[in-house]
Amino acid sequence: MQLHHALRLPPAELSVVTLVGAGGKTSALFRLAGEAVAGGRRVVTTTTTHIFAAQAEQTPARLEVTPDSTGAIDWAALEAQLAQHGHCLIWVPPNARATSAGGPTDPSLTGSKRQGLPPRVVDALAARAGDLGISLIAIEGDGSRRRPVKAPAPHEPVIPSCTTHLVPVAGLDGLGLPLDAPYVHRPEQVRALLQEDNASTRLTPRMLGRLLVEPYGQGVRSKERGKRTPFSSASRPRGARLAPLLNKADSAPRLAAARLIAQWLAQQNQPALIGAVGPESRTAVRERWGATTAVVLAAGESRRMGQPKQLLRWRGEPLATRAARIALDSGASETIVVTGAVGEQVEAALAPLREAGRGRLRVVFNPAWQDGQAGSVRAAVAALPAACEAVLFLPVDQPRLPAALLRRLWQAWRGGSDLAAVAVDGAVRGAPAVFDRRYFGLLQRVEGDRGGGALLRQHAAEVEAIETPGNWLADVDTPEDWQSAVAGG
């Protein structure tokens, strides 16, 4: 999937993405800018520290500014560059001379490094972005001397207050290397953050996960008594989304290690991306991870069945218990069972599983269960944790539904599908189905007895269909359905 899609950058609003850390920040910066320009957007790239002149050659246009003067940016020159190229790099030359830069042979590209912009100038740029038609400002917020891993010094990173997305980057090629120079940048800071005194200690996946999030205000569980580890001095602007990027997942071993890290971070309610953003990579982001919720819809009154089908026993357990169990087995972070007509009986049937689930199974009562399935969908979405990245809905009355199918739906979402649903002979069914969080607002407005099925039909072109044997999805609505299901085993 593309990086801008994985970050959920809104198409009609300004996004200010600051990349920090090590292991491919600059590559990610220009990859993100290239995606935006290809999509018809206007982009400004810059740095709040410095950038190598050779790296700047990846941009079609450059604009020099003098940040200590009034009106630091020549807005007319910037408009002209964006109108022609769609993408412009803004920097401060060594002589701080405000001129418009041209192609790769421009004299301003001679030498090693160029200075970036002070955060206040980036904030001023963001304030004028609407007038210039800019939808993305991408910023490199610190340096790493091309090491795969680092920890920030007290004076860094330099993060503008207008940042909407903060993306810490780390290279998976740092795994297994000693916590010392020349393998990591600022090794003393790395060891201090990890509370490791020995420079020969090798970087583990858990350590890399901590380096990605702890300096930026997201604590994770430490070994001692489950306490949160202290934060470093690096600050994240209020409201900025933290989206760590595990980069260089360009081999099977690195991808496996990245999945371990991303899964662990998801358990801490921290989403993460696994990618390979180099210019030779066709796919910037291979997978996205985060907290997820599976929802069992079990609120109906079973009028056609003549008795609560949630309590019918299939192979020794009530259908409600079976559905909740396969939802837990799907790999979701948690499972919610929405009850209604026979809420107390269903909750009692779920009691043993809730105890075994160790907090991963919740029951939500839908007082408006008579309004149909849509009411249960709305109740479930309202109960989702703030950190939930995607939700999977499944009905209570599909006794042959395997957990493996649900895992395939989750994998489709991790691979970039915002909507994933089962299909039989090419025809998409309404459930089970996965919805990315960008659809949560629409799910809260569904009506009738179709739940999210109407939403899948409205956005059919965006649905990844998982072809499924029809008997796996056979539901039981009538006594005849139930007798047939039991007879078929």
Summary of the structure (lengths in Angstrom):
residues: 489
radius of gyration: 25.7
end to end distance: 40.6
largest distance: 84.3
contacts: 1699
relative contact order: 0.10
helix: 35%
strand: 23%
